[in-house]
Amino acid sequence: MKLHRTLNPGFGPLLFVPFANVAAVLLIFFLLSGGFLLQPGVAVKVPDSPFLLAPQRDPRVASITGDPVPAIYFDNRRIDARELGVRLAAVEGNARTLIIKADRRAPVDLLVQVVNAAVSHGFSVVLATGQEP
């Protein structure tokens, strides 16, 4: 027995489904993407802390080296604690901030002498630290 087709299959509706799917995905993408473009990120409120420091304008920098020969460097010159007090007293202007960069092996008593000299001449003192290598 031989079977004959009575109708030709119509592929028209089957071709419409992928186009409708792509159109729906594009429509959803364009509707939702505007919200992501208008909001640049998540707002984060940093908690208040007494240790936050405002940017300093024209700060002075003192470096303290450690062993074997501890020394103080100010304005790229090696000086002692008494001379540091004289140089800090000669500093003019409103920018009265001293950043102290001390090595890990710097003597604490030398660091305290530098801090005391700076505070006695009206400087605010900032201790600078670095990351471990």
Secondary structure, 3 states (H helix, E strand, C coil): CCCCCCCCCCCHHHHHHHHHHHHHHHHHHHHHHHHHHHCCCCCCCCCCCCCCCCCCCCCEEEEEECCCCCEEEECCEEECHHHHHHHHHCCCCCCCEEEEEECCCCCHHHHHHHHHHHHHCCCEEEEECCCCC
